[in-house]
Amino acid sequence: MLEIEVKARAHHQKVKELLKGMGADFIGVQHHRDTYFNAPHRDFANTDEALRIRAVNGRSVMTYKGKKLDTISKTREELETEVDGGTTRSILLALGFHESGVVRKTREIFRYDNIIICLDNVGSLGEFIEVEIIAESDIQSHRKRIFSFLEKFDIQEKDSIRTSYLEMLLEQGAGK
């Protein structure tokens, strides 16, 4: 499966009012602790990949994100599986992987048709919107639909951010 995703800065109150007016469904609030790992045999920062363990509501999921597939969005292959977070961390460390940083965020999730809208508050980084569609193919068509949706919030393609939260935090010296 492909995660076709666009991220941009957004003022959450304004976005929530518009989502409510559109009839979007509020799914819930989650508190994420994302621990990212780097491999001993290649540097994921150079290969544009990511490996993380996400802890949310007493549950942990390990996610591998492949290389970004275009230069506009954050579209990439994504593989996930539920894990025991502590045991999986220990296995990765034993295999020579190392922690490259931690991202903590509060996420409010909405659904509109088959579009998932996430409003992320990432501490010192501020407020963001992530809009995604999960699909098997047709990246361009889905990406176009996402940007058309974002225009309702005065967010244009030029506002898209491809930099990860971890990269932003590491640039601030706050990701560890």
C-alpha positions as CSV (number, residue, x, y, z in Angstrom):
1,M,0.0,0.0,0.0
2,L,1.0,3.6,-0.6
3,E,0.5,6.4,1.8
4,I,-0.1,9.5,-0.3
5,E,0.4,12.3,2.2
6,V,0.8,16.1,2.2
7,K,1.9,18.1,5.3
8,A,1.7,21.9,5.8
9,R,1.5,24.4,8.6
10,A,-2.0,25.2,9.7
11,H,-4.0,27.0,12.4
12,H,-6.0,24.2,14.0
13,Q,-8.9,26.3,15.2
14,K,-9.6,27.5,11.7
15,V,-9.2,24.1,10.2
16,K,-11.5,22.5,12.8
17,E,-14.3,25.0,12.1
18,L,-14.1,24.3,8.4
19,L,-14.0,20.5,8.9
20,K,-17.1,20.7,11.1
21,G,-18.9,22.8,8.4
22,M,-18.0,20.2,5.8
23,G,-19.4,17.4,7.9
24,A,-16.1,15.7,8.5
25,D,-16.1,12.9,11.1
26,F,-14.0,13.4,14.3
27,I,-12.2,10.1,14.9
28,G,-10.4,11.0,18.1
29,V,-7.2,12.3,19.8
30,Q,-4.0,10.4,20.2
31,H,-0.7,11.1,22.0
32,H,2.2,9.8,20.0
33,R,5.7,9.0,21.1
34,D,7.6,8.0,17.9
35,T,11.1,6.6,18.4
36,Y,13.1,6.5,15.2
37,F,16.0,4.1,14.5
38,N,18.8,4.1,12.1
39,A,20.4,1.0,10.6
40,P,24.0,-0.2,11.1
41,H,24.4,-1.0,7.4
42,R,23.0,2.2,5.8
43,D,22.0,5.7,6.9
44,F,18.2,6.2,6.5
45,A,18.8,10.0,6.4
46,N,20.7,9.4,3.2
47,T,18.4,6.8,1.7
48,D,15.2,8.7,2.6
49,E,13.8,5.8,4.6
50,A,12.4,5.7,8.1
51,L,12.0,3.0,10.8
52,R,10.1,3.8,13.9
53,I,8.2,2.4,16.9
54,R,5.1,4.5,17.6
55,A,3.6,4.2,21.1
56,V,0.0,5.4,21.4
57,N,-2.6,4.6,24.0
58,G,-0.7,1.6,25.4
59,R,-0.2,0.1,21.9
60,S,3.0,0.0,19.8
61,V,3.3,-0.2,16.1
62,M,6.6,-0.6,14.1
63,T,6.6,1.2,10.8
64,Y,9.0,1.1,7.8
65,K,8.6,4.0,5.4
66,G,10.3,3.6,2.0
67,K,11.8,6.3,-0.1
68,K,9.6,9.2,-1.1
69,L,8.2,8.5,-4.6
70,D,7.8,12.1,-5.9
71,T,9.2,15.6,-5.3
72,I,6.0,17.2,-4.2
73,S,4.4,15.1,-1.5
74,K,5.5,12.6,1.1
75,T,4.1,9.6,-0.9
76,R,5.9,6.4,0.0
77,E,5.4,2.7,0.6
78,E,4.5,2.1,4.2
79,L,4.6,-1.2,6.1
80,E,3.3,-1.5,9.6
81,T,2.8,-4.2,12.2
82,E,1.7,-4.2,15.9
83,V,4.6,-5.1,18.2
84,D,5.6,-5.2,21.9
85,G,7.5,-1.8,21.9
86,G,10.0,-2.6,24.6
87,T,11.0,-6.0,23.1
88,T,11.2,-4.7,19.6
89,R,13.4,-1.8,20.7
90,S,15.7,-4.3,22.5
91,I,15.9,-6.5,19.4
92,L,16.7,-3.5,17.1
93,L,19.4,-2.3,19.5
94,A,20.9,-5.9,19.8
95,L,21.1,-6.0,16.0
96,G,23.1,-2.8,15.9
97,F,20.4,-0.3,15.1
98,H,20.5,2.9,17.1
99,E,17.9,5.5,18.1
100,S,18.1,8.6,16.0
101,G,15.5,10.6,17.8
102,V,12.1,10.9,19.4
103,V,9.0,12.9,18.3
104,R,6.2,13.6,20.7
105,K,3.0,15.0,19.3
106,T,-0.7,15.3,20.0
107,R,-2.8,14.3,16.9
108,E,-6.5,15.0,16.3
109,I,-7.9,12.8,13.6
110,F,-10.8,13.5,11.2
111,R,-12.1,11.6,8.2
112,Y,-13.8,13.1,5.1
113,D,-14.8,10.6,2.5
114,N,-11.7,8.4,2.1
115,I,-9.4,11.3,3.2
116,I,-7.7,11.2,6.6
117,I,-7.0,14.6,8.1
118,C,-4.5,14.7,11.0
119,L,-4.0,17.9,13.0
120,D,-0.6,17.6,14.7
121,N,0.7,19.7,17.5
122,V,4.4,19.0,17.8
123,G,5.7,21.0,20.8
124,S,8.3,23.6,19.8
125,L,7.5,23.0,16.0
126,G,3.9,24.2,16.2
127,E,0.7,23.1,14.5
128,F,0.5,21.1,11.2
129,I,-2.1,19.4,9.1
130,E,-1.3,16.1,7.4
131,V,-3.8,14.9,4.8
132,E,-3.5,11.4,3.4
133,I,-5.1,8.8,1.2
134,I,-4.1,5.1,1.3
135,A,-4.1,3.6,-2.1
136,E,-2.5,0.9,-4.3
137,S,-1.7,3.1,-7.2
138,D,-2.6,6.3,-9.1
139,I,-0.4,8.6,-7.0
140,Q,-0.9,11.7,-9.2
141,S,-4.7,11.6,-9.1
142,H,-4.8,11.1,-5.4
143,R,-2.2,13.8,-4.8
144,K,-4.2,16.2,-7.0
145,R,-7.3,15.4,-4.9
146,I,-5.4,16.1,-1.7
147,F,-4.2,19.5,-2.9
148,S,-7.7,20.3,-4.1
149,F,-9.0,19.5,-0.6
150,L,-6.3,21.6,1.1
151,E,-7.3,24.6,-1.0
152,K,-10.5,24.7,1.2
153,F,-8.1,25.8,4.0
154,D,-6.1,28.3,1.9
155,I,-3.2,25.8,1.7
156,Q,-1.5,25.6,-1.7
157,E,1.0,23.2,-3.2
158,K,3.8,25.6,-2.5
159,D,3.0,25.3,1.3
160,S,3.7,21.5,1.3
161,I,6.4,20.4,3.7
162,R,8.3,17.2,2.8
163,T,10.7,17.5,5.8
164,S,9.8,15.1,8.6
165,Y,9.1,16.2,12.2
166,L,12.2,14.3,13.3
167,E,14.4,16.2,10.8
168,M,12.8,19.5,12.0
169,L,13.5,18.7,15.6
170,L,17.0,17.6,14.9
171,E,17.7,20.9,13.1
172,Q,16.5,22.6,16.3
173,G,18.7,20.3,18.4
174,A,15.6,19.0,20.1
175,G,15.0,15.5,18.6
176,K,17.0,13.5,21.1
